[in-house]
């Protein structure tokens, strides 16, 4: 009897550990369910998947990199590790060939052989240390492209300005060993999320528009970069057709690449993923999930949700809500989604840097 009582108490304690009152407030389409996947991850930001199922988590203000593991396959990560501390805005994380890559503001680190050393992480190697040290838009997203190069962004060191160094307001790529740095796209104010279309292989990325042009201008953007060398307008033009009051007076906005999709102003689209799994209904396959972090200075808050963009013949044609409820009707903010990651089983993870948690979204037939 005592053993049964202890087992029951342990089961209840484990269940309580993953009970999340905010998840019960979130609304999804019929058939979808959202539950807590991992907790106690202060400032959880960008996500990357290891080859053994480990999920790596970057942060910004916390200066930490985490790893979480769901070892029994129940959709909840029971184990949590701290891979690194004391870093400068280690937002971006990427995994390749057994190594974890981490992007700080001015450099990229590499943790070799990380999979077998989560509890005793190896000393990181410095892959590249030539980025500017500006903290304003200095945090970086990090992904490996289909050709094996490492992509990241170098944000504008301001709200609106024309930096002298051409490295600012760009997307760049380099080899995994840190060599061969090149500017891939220009005129990108602050991108904290990108992915490659599963059929065309073309790069798509979000970009956060400038502030202080009003509640509804300019739109945030989703852009497509099918080849290197394109310019997307910053600081001259915003949203494709809005000249900047200071820098766009004598510029024709048609000289630049227009956005492929315009989000409402200030929703702050960050992490994106094209869905390639089979767990969700067919209508979601090949579509783009977007984490909207939410506005910080709009008179009426917007964003704070996950949406999906419907693609038709390789182009976005409609935007649909997918997860809503972090922004309450009374204006309270209960969470701020940052990144989206597809797991091998076809479920989706969503990080929340306000609450320091990761959610898992599943579809139950």
C-alpha positions in Angstrom: 0.0 0.0 0.0 2.8 2.4 0.9 4.6 1.7 -2.4 1.4 2.3 -4.3 0.9 5.6 -2.5 4.5 6.7 -3.3 4.0 5.8 -7.0 0.8 7.7 -7.1 2.4 10.7 -5.4 5.3 10.7 -7.9 2.8 10.5 -10.8 0.8 13.4 -9.5 4.0 15.4 -8.9 5.2 14.8 -12.5 1.8 15.7 -13.9 1.7 18.9 -11.9 5.2 19.8 -13.1 3.8 20.0 -16.6 0.5 21.5 -15.8 0.3 24.9 -17.5 -2.6 27.3 -16.9 -1.7 29.4 -19.9 -2.0 26.5 -22.3 -5.6 26.1 -21.3 -6.3 29.7 -22.5 -4.8 29.2 -26.0 -7.1 28.6 -29.0 -6.2 26.4 -32.0 -8.1 25.0 -35.0 -10.2 21.9 -34.3 -8.2 18.7 -33.7 -5.1 20.5 -32.5 -3.8 20.4 -28.9 -1.1 22.4 -27.2 0.7 21.3 -24.1 3.9 22.2 -22.2 7.0 20.5 -23.6 9.7 22.1 -21.4 9.9 24.6 -18.6 12.5 26.5 -16.5 14.2 27.9 -19.6 14.5 31.6 -18.8 14.3 33.7 -22.0 13.9 30.7 -24.3 14.4 31.9 -27.9 15.6 30.1 -31.0 15.4 26.3 -31.4 17.5 23.7 -33.1 17.2 19.9 -33.4 20.0 17.5 -32.8 20.4 14.2 -34.6 19.4 12.3 -31.5 16.3 14.3 -30.8 17.8 16.8 -28.4 16.3 20.3 -28.7 18.8 23.1 -28.2 17.6 26.5 -27.0 19.2 29.9 -27.3 18.4 32.9 -25.2 19.0 36.6 -25.3 19.0 38.4 -21.9 19.7 35.2 -20.0 23.0 34.7 -21.8 22.5 30.9 -21.6 22.2 28.0 -24.0 20.0 25.0 -23.0 19.4 21.5 -24.1 16.2 19.5 -23.4 15.4 15.9 -24.0 12.1 13.9 -24.2 13.6 10.5 -23.4 10.4 8.4 -23.0 8.6 9.8 -26.0 5.6 11.1 -24.1 5.8 14.6 -25.7 7.4 16.2 -22.6 11.1 16.9 -22.1 12.0 15.5 -18.7 15.7 16.4 -18.8 17.2 19.9 -19.0 20.8 20.8 -19.4 22.7 24.2 -19.4 25.2 24.0 -22.1 26.7 27.5 -21.6 26.4 30.6 -19.5 27.7 34.2 -19.5 27.4 34.6 -23.3 26.4 37.8 -25.0 22.9 37.4 -26.4 23.3 33.8 -27.6 20.0 33.9 -29.5 20.9 31.7 -32.5 21.6 27.9 -32.4 22.2 25.5 -35.2 23.2 21.8 -35.3 25.3 19.9 -37.9 27.5 16.8 -37.9 27.4 16.3 -34.2 28.3 19.9 -33.3 26.2 22.8 -31.9 26.8 26.2 -33.3 25.8 29.3 -31.2 25.6 32.9 -32.5 26.6 35.6 -30.1 26.5 39.3 -31.1 30.0 39.5 -32.5 31.0 35.8 -33.0 29.9 32.3 -33.7 30.9 29.4 -31.4 31.0 25.7 -32.0 30.6 23.0 -29.4 32.0 19.8 -31.0 30.6 16.4 -30.1 27.9 17.9 -28.0 25.4 15.0 -28.2 27.3 12.8 -25.8 28.3 15.5 -23.5 25.2 17.4 -22.5 26.0 17.1 -18.8 29.7 18.0 -19.3 29.8 20.3 -22.4 33.0 20.7 -24.2 34.8 24.0 -24.3 33.5 25.9 -27.3 35.7 26.8 -30.3 35.5 30.2 -31.9 34.4 29.7 -35.5 34.1 33.4 -36.4 34.6 36.6 -34.4 34.4 39.4 -37.0 30.8 40.7 -36.5 30.1 44.2 -35.1 29.5 44.4 -31.3 26.5 46.6 -31.4 23.7 45.3 -29.1 20.9 47.1 -30.9 19.6 44.4 -33.2 22.8 42.5 -32.5 21.2 39.2 -31.5 21.3 36.7 -34.4 19.3 33.9 -35.9 21.4 31.0 -37.2 20.6 28.2 -39.7 22.4 25.9 -42.1 21.3 26.3 -45.7 20.7 23.4 -48.1 24.1 23.9 -49.6 25.8 23.5 -46.2 26.7 27.1 -45.5 25.9 28.9 -42.2 23.4 31.8 -42.5 22.9 34.6 -40.0 21.8 38.2 -40.0 23.6 41.4 -39.0 20.9 43.9 -37.9 20.8 47.6 -38.2 22.4 49.2 -35.1 19.5 51.6 -34.7 15.8 52.1 -35.4 16.5 54.0 -38.7 20.0 55.0 -40.0 22.4 54.5 -42.8 25.4 52.7 -41.4 28.8 53.4 -43.0 29.8 49.7 -42.9 28.0 47.6 -45.5 27.9 44.6 -43.2 24.9 46.1 -41.3 21.3 45.4 -42.3 22.2 42.3 -44.2 21.9 38.5 -44.3 25.3 36.8 -44.6 26.6 33.3 -45.1 29.9 31.6 -44.4 31.4 28.1 -44.4 31.1 26.0 -41.3 34.7 26.6 -40.4 34.2 30.4 -40.5 35.8 31.1 -43.8 34.3 32.6 -46.9 32.0 35.2 -45.4 29.8 36.9 -48.0 26.8 39.2 -47.9 23.8 37.3 -49.3 21.1 40.0 -49.0 21.1 43.8 -48.3 18.5 46.2 -46.9 17.3 43.9 -44.2 16.7 45.8 -41.0 16.3 43.0 -38.5 15.6 39.4 -39.4 15.3 36.8 -36.6 13.9 34.0 -38.6 14.4 32.3 -42.0 13.8 29.0 -43.7 14.1 27.4 -47.2 11.0 26.4 -49.3 10.9 22.5 -49.3 10.3 22.4 -53.1 12.1 25.3 -54.6 14.9 25.6 -52.1 14.5 29.4 -52.1 15.3 31.3 -48.9 12.4 33.1 -47.1 12.9 35.4 -44.1 11.0 37.7 -41.8 12.0 41.3 -41.3 10.8 43.7 -38.6 9.9 47.1 -39.8 11.1 50.4 -38.3 9.3 52.1 -35.4 7.8 55.5 -34.9 5.9 55.9 -38.1 2.6 55.3 -36.4 0.5 52.4 -35.2 -0.1 51.0 -38.7 3.0 51.8 -40.7 5.1 50.3 -42.0 4.2 46.6 -42.3 6.4 43.9 -41.1 7.6 41.7 -43.9 8.1 38.2 -45.3 10.7 38.3 -48.0 12.0 35.8 -50.6 15.6 35.7 -51.7 16.0 33.1 -54.5 19.5 34.3 -55.2 22.2 36.4 -53.6 22.7 40.1 -54.2 19.1 41.4 -53.8 18.3 44.6 -51.8 15.1 44.8 -49.7 14.9 48.5 -49.2 16.1 49.4 -45.7 16.7 52.3 -44.8 15.2 53.9 -48.0 11.9 52.2 -48.4 9.6 50.1 -46.1 7.0 47.6 -47.0 7.9 47.9 -50.6 6.3 51.3 -51.3 6.7 53.5 -48.3 9.6 56.0 -48.7 11.4 56.7 -45.4 10.8 60.3 -44.3 14.6 60.9 -43.9 16.4 58.5 -46.3 13.8 57.9 -49.0 13.1 61.4 -50.3 15.0 61.0 -53.6 14.7 57.2 -54.0 12.3 55.2 -56.2 11.1 52.3 -54.1 10.7 50.2 -57.3 14.5 49.8 -57.2 14.2 47.4 -54.3 12.7 44.0 -53.8 9.1 44.3 -52.5 8.0 41.9 -49.7 6.3 38.7 -50.6 3.9 39.2 -47.8 3.0 42.2 -45.6 2.2 41.5 -41.9 0.4 44.1 -39.9 2.8 46.7 -38.5 4.5 45.9 -35.2 3.4 42.2 -34.9 7.2 41.4 -34.9 7.4 38.1 -36.9 10.4 36.1 -35.8 10.9 32.4 -36.3 9.4 30.6 -39.3 9.2 27.0 -40.5 7.7 25.4 -43.6 5.8 22.3 -42.5 7.0 19.1 -44.1 5.5 16.5 -41.7 2.6 14.1 -42.1 1.0 14.5 -38.7 -1.1 17.6 -39.4 -3.9 17.5 -42.0 -2.9 17.8 -45.6 -3.9 21.4 -46.0 -0.9 22.4 -43.7 1.8 20.6 -45.6 4.2 22.9 -47.4 2.7 25.9 -45.6 4.6 28.4 -43.4 4.2 28.7 -39.7 5.2 32.1 -38.2 5.8 33.2 -34.6 4.6 36.7 -34.0 6.5 38.0 -31.0 4.1 40.9 -30.5 4.3 44.7 -30.4 6.2 46.7 -27.8 5.2 50.3 -28.5 1.8 50.2 -30.3 -1.1 52.0 -28.6 -3.2 48.8 -28.9 -1.0 45.6 -28.7 -1.0 43.2 -31.7 0.7 40.0 -32.5 1.5 37.6 -29.6 0.4 34.6 -31.7 1.4 31.9 -34.2 -0.1 32.2 -37.7 0.3 30.1 -40.8 0.7 31.5 -44.3 -1.1 29.6 -47.1 1.1 29.1 -50.1 -0.2 28.5 -53.6 2.3 27.8 -56.5 5.2 28.9 -54.3 3.7 32.2 -53.2 1.8 33.3 -50.0 -1.9 34.1 -50.7 -3.5 34.2 -47.2 -2.7 34.5 -43.5 -4.6 32.4 -40.9 -4.4 32.4 -37.1 -3.1 29.1 -35.7 -2.4 29.7 -31.9 -4.0 32.7 -30.2 -4.6 33.7 -26.6 -1.3 34.9 -25.3 -2.7 38.4 -25.7 -5.8 38.6 -23.4 -8.9 40.7 -24.2 -8.0 43.0 -21.3 -4.5 43.7 -22.8 -2.6 41.4 -20.5 0.3 39.5 -22.2 0.6 35.9 -21.1 3.4 34.9 -23.5 5.6 35.9 -26.5 6.2 33.2 -29.1 9.7 33.4 -30.6 10.6 30.4 -32.7 8.9 27.3 -34.3 10.6 23.9 -34.7 9.2 20.7 -36.3 10.0 17.5 -34.5 10.6 14.2 -36.4 7.1 13.0 -35.4 5.5 16.0 -37.2 4.5 17.9 -34.1 5.6 21.5 -33.7 7.4 23.2 -30.9 7.0 26.9 -30.0 9.3 28.8 -27.7 8.1 31.6 -25.4 10.8 33.9 -24.0 8.4 35.7 -21.7 7.6 32.6 -19.6 10.7 30.6 -20.4 8.9 27.6 -21.7 8.4 25.6 -24.9 5.0 24.3 -26.1 4.3 21.3 -28.2 1.5 21.3 -30.7 0.0 18.0 -31.8 -2.9 16.9 -34.0 -5.1 14.1 -32.6 -7.2 12.4 -35.2 
